[in-house]
């Protein structure tokens, strides 16, 4: 299970990250709202832990923006604020749960488990883009009645691209999505992208993976 932890308190973020990793979660950390938005729009998460008081873009504004973009990842708001109005604002903007600091580690873990279970119950059976379909349960990519089975790395690359098909995903973000860190083997990434392009071609789709110079990769519809 992959989580995004958004909190500008680096000491607390480190403590929570260690706790979550010990409980078998993969954790990315963002320390301001803009960085968090960058992570969210270029990667896929099972849940987001979001602090309200963050620099550059506060938690309420970030939550409102990701819901505007139809990103439905479950969100727990994490804050020192305890006033009812603040809780209502978070819930009204699309938060799924709310924890007030200080809190017990066991409570955070229990709420996360419940939140992820609910999210899985609602989870789509496939990701679709212009006739192309990616099944997260079988790792099969299909189009026009044809199918290709992807290996784990191919699936993770295609997942990052098809979830945000109108966005350019940087090499660093793809490496983070595939390997969990941004200094993975770039040559291996290129090889898997090459494999995916061949599989897309064999499916007969007009969707391909476009390389954008000095920016990254995106899905593109060819009109040839």
Buried (B, 14 or more C-beta within 10 A) or exposed (E): BBBBBBBBBEEBBEEBBEBBEEBEBEBBBBBBBEBBBBBBBBBBBBBBBBBBBBEBBBBBBBBBBBBEEEBBBBBBBBBEBEEEEBBEBBBEBBBBBBBBEEEEEEEBBEBBEEBBEBBEEEEEEBBEBEBBBBBBEBBBBBBEEEBBEBEEBBBBBBBBBBBBBEBBBBBBBBBBBBBEEBEBEEEEBEEBBEBBBEBBEEBEBBBBBBBEEEEBBBBBBEEE
